[in-house]
Amino acid sequence: MRDTASVRGHLPDENPGFVGRRTELERVSAALAEHRLVTVTGVGGVGKTRLALRAAHRAAERYLDGAWWTDLGQLDGERLLVALVADSVDLADHTPGMAATGLCRRLADDRLLLVLDSCEHLAEPCARLVAELLAAAPGLTVLATSRRPLGVAGEETIALDPLPPAGPDALALLRRAAGEDFPAAGPAGEICVRLEGIPLALELAAAQIRLQGAEAVRDQLGSRLDAAPGARFDLLAHTERVWPSRHQTLRAAIGWSHELSTPLERLLWARLSVFRGPFDLASATAVCTGGPLDRATLPEALDGLVRASVVRPPDAAGRHRMLDTIREYGVTWLDRTGEAGTVADRHAAHFRGLAGRAETEWHGARQLRWYRTVDAHHTDLRTALDRLLRTDPDAALDLVGSVAFAWSCRGRLREARDGLEQALLLSEARGRVRARALWALGVTLVLQGEFGPAQDVSERCAREARHAEYAEPAGAGAGAGTETGAGTGSGRDRPGDLTLDAAALAGLLALTTGRPTAAHVVVGHVLDAARGGPADSAARLRCHLVRVFALTGLGRLAEAREKALRLRALCEELDEHWTRTALEYQLALTGLLEGDPVAASGHARAMLEGTRRLGASLGVALGLDVLATALAAAGEGERAADVSGTGEAYWRSTGQPRRGLPGLRALHEKYTDTVRASIGEPAYEEIFVRALTGLPQDGLDRALRGPGRHG
């Protein structure tokens, strides 16, 4: 879920260096108007991504439900293909079952443009997915980029050639990239011809022009590209027996940039290729240092690669990235150095450590920062997990157990469940690491509505927690590089955090299945036996949260409100966001049950502000439901209809029908029926449908406008 958007959909910002391509752009635009699948093909570095992005921006307004972008270059296999596409269209799919089913359901009634960038390494699974989506969603149009066609029936293929080497567009691109207004005749024009108008090759040449001047670059390229193929550069092995001429030219240009780099820059280039997503200096330093490349020399080497346009300059968050074609060259050199396995292991260890720190920092003032860090590094956390599943399943269990709860909060339930189930199957680790993973899996299953499997996992989690806290020697069972955690039992006579979390999971399951008494008993029993207060650990705080909801379900509203307000004040002191947001939901529900819709509205808006910061679509959907109910209870029929329609849009983004605590569902139906009668069924439906089909972000903004937060 994104905070703001001027139009429905999501496309990256356009590259300001886009030059020419007027004819090609018109061809793509015309093809999109007539065909449901358009694939732009061409060799690496020819500009397929830029053209597709420009075409998508131009076409977006023709699609009622917007244009959406998916970068498939970050995947190294098909297992997460559907999850990535679902995430790119803001489907925080909470449903169990086949992964593509929820995506088909999400797109079935929409009229939108889906852009799949860099399909070539996943051509066959992409073709299967696209065919399934096009069959399920009549209003869907797909624009793909790939080095070869997908081969789907009805596909319209547009082959993209390089810019005309002697034409004005190639020279304009070189001028813009180099920041110099070259004359048409002279070294710059010769460079364009020698590099055959290939945009990526021209950008690499422009970087060297800034360093050496156009004449020197022209001479170097001339001496290399005029030589026999075997004497140009080491073009590297390739699966094709015969290289296309232009592909040889591009690889030669990349090889030339590689040769011009310093030894340390070449070493860093190879090692950076292990990153599949954006990386910052801290991650590059942790993963890529070793030998002559140390903490002192790495920043200078990175700056050199940026100056050479091998690595993109840092974005506003300080993150760099490599283009896929350049990264592929680095992968081959990393293999040649014999370091591929070592660097991949270092990468996995780094992101396992990052995951562990995120878990440690969850309880306290740095929670939101680390939550966002986990989200920003999601691609490389998944890459690290996949590596560890193959090489060290116990470490994989530790990594995924550290981040799965954050993934679930973010709506990545399928990925959390997939990673947890694989690691639990492959790992033989016992104790804290397994108990924590079982707890995270149980939460994920509850959020998916899989209550039967969740009950089984909850029982396994409780047994594993008892084993870890009472049967094992002190300190055993913790993953390498992790702490056993506070509250694992002083003198082994009281329940620790593992047992507390197991109880919180059992209580959550009881609440969502309409058994508040069971929830109250299970968490109350453990809290009464444990030492410490709710501020001492995240597990204690979660148990207290469950108890507050159980009290609400039992009708002990004054007691529930008093405890919730105390917990909320504690969360504000801790700067803890997730529990505070959940408490606002509970306080809103309590307000409704006590007949105070104004108070309920204030708490619902506070909850929505929190869930929007966390990017939690399910939380937004739940919050909009309670706000719509409060507005209806206050007799504000038109606003209730508007908020309810927006809520339906967010529920659809989760792939689930409306659900929530049983008490709220009954209140929602009761007050909605009342306002439907008061303003009239046609008026209610008109407002509801307008909100449902409008921009969800705009509807959320309208919902948040109103009286201030209730204290």
Disulfide bonds with the S-S distance in Angstrom:
none
